[in-house]
Amino acid sequence: MNTIQFIEDHIPAVAKLCRQALEKDIMPDFLLTEKTVLDPDFDSKLTYIVKSDQGDVIAFIMGVVRDRGNEKIGYIKLFCVHENFRRNGIGRKLYNLIESEFKGRGIKKVRLFESWPNYYQPGIDPFYTEAVCFFERMKFVRNGDTSNLTADLSASDFDTSAEEKELQKQQIEINRASHNEFENTMAYIDKFFPAWRGEVSAAFKNSPVSLHIAKLDGEIRAFSAHEVNNIGTGWFGPMGTDPVFRGKGVGGILLKRCLKDMKEAGFAKAIIPWVGPIPFYMHYCNSKVSRVFWKYEKILE
Ligand SMILES: CC(C)(COP(=O)(O)OP(=O)(O)OC[C@H]1O[C@@H](n2cnc3c(N)ncnc32)[C@H](O)[C@@H]1OP(=O)(O)O)[C@@H](O)C(=O)NCCC(=O)NCCS
């Protein structure tokens, strides 16, 4: 067996391994490309494959370090071992390789999968029970949970014109953001929702821009985005409304505008990840919990 640094040429073989090992998830080659080499923090010293003696890719691990302002956090972003090769210490060896690299860089905290803004899933799905056992053995401590919702896009046309007319009477205008609103929008996000800078800025790379904004007297007060992470898979969000602006129905309209875009793009379902206000989403689009994730952290000594 041979452990080597991952490079872009490995994508087809690694995506195939992920599809075999992560049976609850999808991993087309384009998605693995987005998760790996298109991540601005992609780091080949934190991303490895293992090849069998026959030359097949049998394991993959990707770590990433994110700068969170006052600290740097290490994430295990993707990880799998082919089922025929499990319980042989391959996972442990790969994890230890990444952990010692994290330690060498002074990282004090490691989290699993939730490596926003570019992340695959917001935690470990306990359906992958081997992963739960593995990471608990590696001394990770469970510290919360979250869920993804799924909305059926065939159930409605998501038309919001009547509600928008009502809001216009209160000087509230809702529109798709245009490319020349980038600076203005990012200034608003930096002020109220700084954690979403990466995802919101990605919406401006899409054409049309996959971001809708609500303005009062010309000032941005709320937004919703889609197709900014796991692009091409029907991933909604993020969205946010200024606290003083809540309760006016603006969030519902912004949500539906994104869902309408996604439906028109051909998606049958929208995934609303890492929630959050389940009743809000259920109210506006009858979305239901489709996945549950456990969140884990390890403090490095
Ligand atoms: C999680 C995974 C990567 C572990 O890889 P692995 O090579 O089998 O792990 P190791 O052999 O190094 O296991 C190390 C320790 O983890 C624990 N562990 C791993 N698999 C386990 C299992 N099925 N049951 C109980 N404990 C387990 C054990 O303590 C093990 O040590 P031991 O064998 O000496 O008892 C592998 O099971 C996998 O690819 N699962 C599917 C993909 C996945 O779930 N990825 C994470 C997505 S959320």
PDBQT file of the ligand as one rigid body, heavy atoms in Angstrom, charges set to zero:
ROOT
HETATM    1  C1  LIG A 401     -14.840   5.788   9.115  1.00  0.00    +0.000 C 
HETATM    2  C2  LIG A 401     -13.813   5.033   8.255  1.00  0.00    +0.000 C 
HETATM    3  C3  LIG A 401     -13.078   6.045   7.371  1.00  0.00    +0.000 C 
HETATM    4  C4  LIG A 401     -12.804   4.312   9.206  1.00  0.00    +0.000 C 
HETATM    5  O1  LIG A 401     -11.736   3.761   8.417  1.00  0.00    +0.000 OA
HETATM    6  P1  LIG A 401     -10.932   2.442   8.873  1.00  0.00    +0.000 P 
HETATM    7  O2  LIG A 401      -9.735   2.341   8.004  1.00  0.00    +0.000 OA
HETATM    8  O3  LIG A 401     -11.843   1.277   8.913  1.00  0.00    +0.000 OA
HETATM    9  O4  LIG A 401     -10.495   2.831  10.360  1.00  0.00    +0.000 OA
HETATM   10  P2  LIG A 401      -9.395   2.108  11.296  1.00  0.00    +0.000 P 
HETATM   11  O5  LIG A 401      -9.209   0.704  10.894  1.00  0.00    +0.000 OA
HETATM   12  O6  LIG A 401      -8.154   2.938  11.290  1.00  0.00    +0.000 OA
HETATM   13  O7  LIG A 401     -10.117   2.202  12.710  1.00  0.00    +0.000 OA
HETATM   14  C5  LIG A 401      -9.535   2.851  13.835  1.00  0.00    +0.000 C 
HETATM   15  C6  LIG A 401     -10.425   2.636  15.053  1.00  0.00    +0.000 C 
HETATM   16  O8  LIG A 401     -11.712   3.241  14.834  1.00  0.00    +0.000 OA
HETATM   17  C7  LIG A 401     -12.743   2.420  15.460  1.00  0.00    +0.000 C 
HETATM   18  N1  LIG A 401     -13.614   1.850  14.412  1.00  0.00    +0.000 N 
HETATM   19  C8  LIG A 401     -13.479   1.948  13.073  1.00  0.00    +0.000 A 
HETATM   20  N2  LIG A 401     -14.478   1.271  12.456  1.00  0.00    +0.000 NA
HETATM   21  C9  LIG A 401     -15.237   0.713  13.414  1.00  0.00    +0.000 A 
HETATM   22  C10 LIG A 401     -16.382  -0.117  13.412  1.00  0.00    +0.000 A 
HETATM   23  N3  LIG A 401     -16.943  -0.520  12.265  1.00  0.00    +0.000 N 
HETATM   24  N4  LIG A 401     -16.918  -0.486  14.599  1.00  0.00    +0.000 NA
HETATM   25  C11 LIG A 401     -16.363  -0.102  15.756  1.00  0.00    +0.000 A 
HETATM   26  N5  LIG A 401     -15.242   0.666  15.825  1.00  0.00    +0.000 NA
HETATM   27  C12 LIG A 401     -14.701   1.082  14.674  1.00  0.00    +0.000 A 
HETATM   28  C13 LIG A 401     -11.994   1.287  16.143  1.00  0.00    +0.000 C 
HETATM   29  O9  LIG A 401     -11.698   1.693  17.467  1.00  0.00    +0.000 OA
HETATM   30  C14 LIG A 401     -10.725   1.178  15.329  1.00  0.00    +0.000 C 
HETATM   31  O10 LIG A 401      -9.631   0.632  16.017  1.00  0.00    +0.000 OA
HETATM   32  P3  LIG A 401      -9.510  -0.971  16.182  1.00  0.00    +0.000 P 
HETATM   33  O11 LIG A 401      -9.788  -1.577  14.836  1.00  0.00    +0.000 OA
HETATM   34  O12 LIG A 401      -8.100  -1.136  16.643  1.00  0.00    +0.000 OA
HETATM   35  O13 LIG A 401     -10.527  -1.361  17.187  1.00  0.00    +0.000 OA
HETATM   36  C15 LIG A 401     -14.490   3.950   7.361  1.00  0.00    +0.000 C 
HETATM   37  O14 LIG A 401     -15.328   3.146   8.174  1.00  0.00    +0.000 OA
HETATM   38  C16 LIG A 401     -15.339   4.488   6.240  1.00  0.00    +0.000 C 
HETATM   39  O15 LIG A 401     -14.814   4.803   5.167  1.00  0.00    +0.000 OA
HETATM   40  N6  LIG A 401     -16.669   4.586   6.443  1.00  0.00    +0.000 N 
HETATM   41  C17 LIG A 401     -17.568   5.068   5.407  1.00  0.00    +0.000 C 
HETATM   42  C18 LIG A 401     -17.283   6.488   5.020  1.00  0.00    +0.000 C 
HETATM   43  C19 LIG A 401     -17.603   7.433   6.149  1.00  0.00    +0.000 C 
HETATM   44  O16 LIG A 401     -18.454   7.182   6.966  1.00  0.00    +0.000 OA
HETATM   45  N7  LIG A 401     -16.905   8.579   6.128  1.00  0.00    +0.000 N 
HETATM   46  C20 LIG A 401     -17.226   9.640   7.011  1.00  0.00    +0.000 C 
HETATM   47  C21 LIG A 401     -18.487  10.235   6.489  1.00  0.00    +0.000 C 
HETATM   48  S1  LIG A 401     -19.462  11.110   7.598  1.00  0.00    +0.000 SA
ENDROOT
TORSDOF 0
